[in-house]
Structure formats: structure tokens, C-alpha cells
Amino acid sequence: MIELTDQQIQSLKNPDVTPPPVMNPRTKETFVLLRVEEYERLTDEEYDESPWTSEELQTLAWEAGKRGGWECMDEYDDVQEKP
């Protein structure tokens, strides 16, 4: 097991940089530090990394619009998507 440096420990405390990058000084390769729970979630057999469906994308768009203050968007729920 590799122990973290003080700089890496500080990086883990910064919520704006998640996950923190780490560079191998010899090869200049960049890696990221992940908590074990996050790594396990990403490598779980049930994790779905397939492309999002049109329905999922549309749902996300509606949710983003409502969070952006477009409260009256409900009136457009019946509008069909044109090809």
C-alpha cells in the first residue's frame, strides 16, 4: 500500500477537485485518487456505462430547466418531440 503525501491529503480535502489528480514524475502519466467506495461503485457489475437513451436525456433536460427557474415548463409536457 502507498501512503499519501501531505499534498495529496490536502487535495482530498478540496471538494472542487474531485477526484484529485496524481502524476508519476518519471512517466508524466496522470492518475486520480478515488475512495475505495467510489472505485467499487464504478467497477460494480451493475454499473451501467452504456450511452444514455433519448428518454433519459430528455428527463435530464427537463430537470435542468426546472432547476434553472423554468417553472412553467410543465405546460409543454404534452408537446411531442419532432424527428
N, C-alpha and C positions, 0 to 999 in steps of 0.2 A: 504494500500500500504506500502511496506517495502522500507525504504530508504537505498541506498548503503553506504557502509563504504568507507573510503578513499582508502583502499587497493583494494576494488572492482572497484572503479573508475579508479585507476591506471591500473588494469588488463584489463579494457575495452580499454585502450589506446594502449595496446600491440598487434600489428597485428599478431604476431607469435603465440599467444594463443587465438584462436577464436573458439568457444565461451569460455570465462573463466570459469573454474570450481569453484564451491562453495560447502563447506562441512558443514553439520549440525554437530556441535561438540557433540551433545548428542547422535545421532544415527550413526554417521560416514557415513551417506548417502551422495553421491556426486550428485550435480545438476549442470546445466550450465545456464549461463546468456545469454539470447537471446534478441536482439532488437525486439520490437513488430512487425516490418515489416517482420523480418525473421520468427518469430513464425507464423504469419498469412500466409506467403507463404508456410510453411511446413504443416499447417493444412488446407489449401485450398482444397476444394473438387476436384479441377482439378489437384492437385499434384499427380504425378504418381510414386508410390514407388514399382511398380512391378519389377521383375527381368529384366535385360537388355536382349534384343534379340541378336542373333548372329550377325545380321547386325549392330546393334548399337555398339557392342563390336569391330567388325572389323573396323568400321569407326573411333572409338577412337584410335585403334591401329595404323591405317594409319596416323592419325593426330599427334599422339605422335612421330611416326617415322620421319615425316617431321620436327617437331619441334626439333628433335634430330639431324638434319642435314642430313637426308637420302633423299636428294632432288631427287635422281634418282629413287625413288620408283615408279614413275608413269609408268615405263616400265613393272611393274608387275601387273598393274591394271587388265589385262585380264586373269591372272592366276586364275583358278578355285580352290576353297578350296576342298581338298581331305577329304573324310569321315573318 
